[in-house]
């Protein structure tokens, strides 16, 4: 399948973002995690939608891939502010997805 590596990277990011958002809800100081949860949820949605359109070989995806890259960069930055392992794992997955998007657009 065309773009299968990028799609796989995006879906991995979706998985990590969803897990991180859920795990953040169990943290003691949930108020401190609100921005992380919101960013995780948005990033998961953007990556999921972009992956679906890439899988369907829709021809006009560059702007969406660029938005996905930006969203992943923001999510990696937000998750990077926290010391929880789920946040660290999510930040890593988001950074990898942002890099894959940049390579696709290059």
C-alpha positions, -999 to 999 in steps of 0.1 A, spaced: 0 0 0 12 35 -9 23 55 22 20 25 44 49 35 66 35 69 72 1 55 79 16 30 104 35 59 121 3 79 124 -17 51 138 10 44 164 7 81 173 -31 77 177 -26 47 200 -1 66 222 -21 98 223 -53 79 233 -34 59 260 -17 91 273 -50 110 275 -66 81 294 -36 77 318 -36 114 325 -71 111 338 -57 89 366 -30 113 377 -33 129 411 -31 165 399 -55 163 370 -57 201 367 -21 201 357 -28 175 330 -58 193 313 -37 207 284 -20 174 279 -53 156 277 -68 181 252 -37 181 231 -36 143 231 -72 140 220 -68 166 192 -36 149 180 -52 115 179 -81 128 159 -59 146 134 -36 116 129 -65 92 125 -82 113 99 -50 119 80 -42 82 80 -76 73 67 -73 98 38 -38 86 30 -51 50 29 -78 59 5 -52 75 -19 -71 108 -17 -50 132 -38 -52 164 -19 -36 156 15 -5 178 17 -22 205 37 -36 179 61 -3 162 64 13 196 72 -14 202 98 -8 167 112 29 175 115 22 208 134 -3 191 157 22 163 165 49 188 172 26 207 196 16 174 213 52 163 217 60 196 233 31 194 257 37 158 267 74 166 271 66 189 300 55 160 321 76 133 338 50 105 335 61 75 314 30 76 293 37 113 285 73 105 275 61 76 253 35 98 237 60 127 231 83 102 214 55 88 191 44 123 183 79 134 174 83 104 152 50 112 134 60 148 129 93 137 114 75 112 91 51 139 80 80 163 72 97 136 52 65 130 32 62 167 24 99 171 15 
